[in-house]
Amino acid sequence: LAGCASPPFRTGAGMTRLTIRRGATKRLRATYFTDQTAGIVRNLSGLSLIIIDQSANIAAPTVSILTPASLGQIQILWTDEQTAALNRGLGRVWLTLGLENSSGEREVLPTLTFDVE
């Protein structure tokens, strides 16, 4: 989005391994930071969270910005029914999200990849 820097994305040691358990609800909450080291969160007020792209092996999750949006938190939710069709250990689930403002400008966020258990 115009005038917004992308949040830092950690790689390597210290990253959380994301997993989806077959036949179970998967809820992921994440906080976006403008400066993670300083603990300054990204204000998501006035933005919409949208799905840009995703793997074809699972139905689209429900995505939302949690209130208050000023705390920079999002939620991704797949239901038991959505995860039931996944095959354990066969492939991954990936999801690319974006933020959109009222002018239609979009910022694509880093792709999230989940191992199936």
C-alpha positions in Angstrom: 0.0 0.0 0.0 1.2 3.5 -0.7 3.4 4.8 2.1 3.4 1.5 4.0 6.6 -0.6 4.5 6.2 -4.4 4.5 6.4 -6.0 7.9 9.7 -7.8 8.6 9.5 -11.6 7.8 11.7 -13.9 9.9 13.5 -16.7 8.2 15.8 -19.5 9.6 16.3 -20.3 13.3 13.4 -19.3 15.5 10.6 -19.6 13.0 7.5 -21.4 14.0 6.6 -24.5 12.0 3.0 -24.2 10.8 1.0 -27.4 10.7 -2.6 -28.4 9.9 -4.0 -31.6 11.5 -6.3 -33.6 9.2 -9.9 -33.4 10.4 -9.3 -30.7 13.0 -10.1 -27.0 13.2 -7.1 -24.9 12.5 -7.1 -21.4 13.9 -4.0 -19.2 13.3 -3.7 -15.7 14.8 -0.8 -13.6 13.7 0.4 -10.1 14.6 2.0 -7.8 12.0 4.7 -5.5 13.1 6.2 -2.3 11.7 9.2 -2.8 14.0 9.2 -6.2 15.7 12.3 -5.5 17.7 10.7 -2.4 19.2 7.4 -4.2 19.6 5.6 -1.6 17.4 2.5 -3.3 15.8 1.1 -2.4 12.4 -2.2 -0.6 12.5 -4.6 -2.4 10.2 -7.4 0.1 10.5 -9.2 0.9 7.3 -7.8 -2.2 5.5 -9.4 -5.4 4.4 -7.7 -8.8 4.6 -8.1 -10.8 1.4 -7.0 -14.1 0.0 -4.7 -13.5 -3.0 -4.0 -17.2 -3.8 -4.0 -20.6 -2.1 -3.3 -24.3 -2.7 -6.1 -26.2 -4.4 -6.1 -29.1 -1.9 -8.3 -27.3 0.7 -11.3 -24.9 0.7 -10.6 -21.2 1.3 -10.4 -20.4 5.0 -12.3 -17.6 6.8 -9.8 -14.6 7.2 -10.4 -11.5 9.3 -8.7 -8.6 11.0 -9.3 -8.9 14.7 -10.6 -5.9 16.6 -9.3 -3.5 17.5 -7.5 -3.3 14.1 -4.9 -1.0 15.6 -3.3 -4.0 17.3 -2.3 -5.5 13.9 -3.8 -9.0 14.5 -5.3 -11.3 11.9 -7.0 -14.6 12.1 -7.2 -17.5 9.7 -9.7 -20.3 10.3 -10.2 -23.7 8.6 -13.1 -25.9 9.9 -13.0 -29.6 10.7 -14.9 -30.3 7.5 -12.3 -28.3 5.4 -9.3 -30.2 6.8 -10.9 -33.6 6.7 -10.1 -34.1 3.0 -6.4 -33.5 3.5 -4.0 -36.4 3.2 -1.5 -36.7 6.1 2.1 -36.2 4.9 1.2 -35.6 1.3 2.1 -32.1 0.3 1.5 -28.9 2.0 -1.2 -26.2 2.2 -0.1 -22.7 1.3 -1.9 -19.4 1.5 -1.1 -16.0 0.3 -3.0 -13.1 1.9 -3.1 -9.4 1.1 -4.2 -6.2 2.6 -6.4 -3.8 0.6 -7.4 -0.2 1.2 -10.6 1.6 0.2 -8.9 2.8 -3.0 -8.3 -0.8 -4.1 -4.5 -0.7 -3.5 -3.1 -4.0 -2.4 -0.1 -5.2 -0.5 0.7 -8.9 -0.8 1.9 -10.5 2.4 4.5 -13.3 2.6 3.0 -16.7 1.7 2.2 -19.0 4.6 3.0 -22.7 4.2 1.5 -25.5 6.4 2.6 -29.1 6.7 -0.2 -31.6 6.9 -0.1 -34.0 9.9 
